[in-house]
Amino acid sequence: MSSKPRTTVLITGCSDGGLGSTLALALHATNHFRVFATGRNLTKLSRVSDAGIETLALDVVSASSVSACVSEVLDNLTPTLDVLVNNAGAGHIGALTDVPLESARDLFELNVISCLGLVQAFMPLLLRSTRPGGAVIVNHTSVASVLCTPFVGLYGSTKAAMATLTTALRAEMRPFGLRVVELKSGSIKSNINQNSVNGGVGVPENSLYHAARAWLNTLFTGETFEEQAMAPAAWAARVVKELEKRSPPDEIWVGAFVNLVWFAANFLPKSMAEKLARDTVGLGKVEKSIADYGRDKAVEDVYGKM
């Protein structure tokens, strides 16, 4: 008697130290999934490769790389794909008035446009899936898409865009039997801050917030919330449990602070939710530092006399 075929799953952004790598390892360990772990640089996929997971080169913002990956899956590995996990992405922390517009465009390209591109590219393989319950698309967003704190506005806006796209895609895929899942992660211990598009740079010299740099440079490292963040293995175990279901839920909320964010978004008045977001990052310290330095002087340092 032949064994039950494993569910095929392709995960983007599986470089060592990231959540994609952790999820790939957790899915592989169940023996229920045949995992294809992808990343721009195969030398940075050593954790998954050492575990016996199949690896593929994939730069999600490169059309030629995406096309080559699809061809490799189609021609050399398997004729179908059961689960696509759009995990690749980057963070950004910093004031919106400080971010170069080119960096903002790059982040939207990576966190939003590339996910749509992967869905379109792998759609023929997903439609061929014989998985009970239908093929599954998982888009990894964040609780920042629901309640975004100050100085995480650029990252949060990309995730909010992805959340909206996911909701629409879920409805559009219903006639074809595909499920679309939004993975809303809370705070997880990972390398996302080191991999942010601003490279972990603190408050620049020509920033309106330079007077508050003592606090903000600490905040921008992410270390302030590190102690409360969920361990990656625990996060992955929760996600795997949901993805093993025949019909995964429309949304998977997992990670530190998810219950608080969900409650704030659903039950608190908007003004109270926004105050919670401000207090979370210690905006009062920023306001005091700028007030002590002088609001007008802070503006003049950057823009000259107004």
Helices and strands as residue ranges (DSSP letters): E 7-11, H 19-29, E 33-39, G 42-44, H 46-50, E 54-57, H 63-72, I 73-77, E 83-86, H 101-108, I 109-113, H 114-127, E 136-140, G 143-145, H 153-173, G 174-176, E 179-185, G 210-212, H 213-219, G 223-228, H 232-243, E 251-254, H 258-267, H 270-280, H 283-293, H 295-303
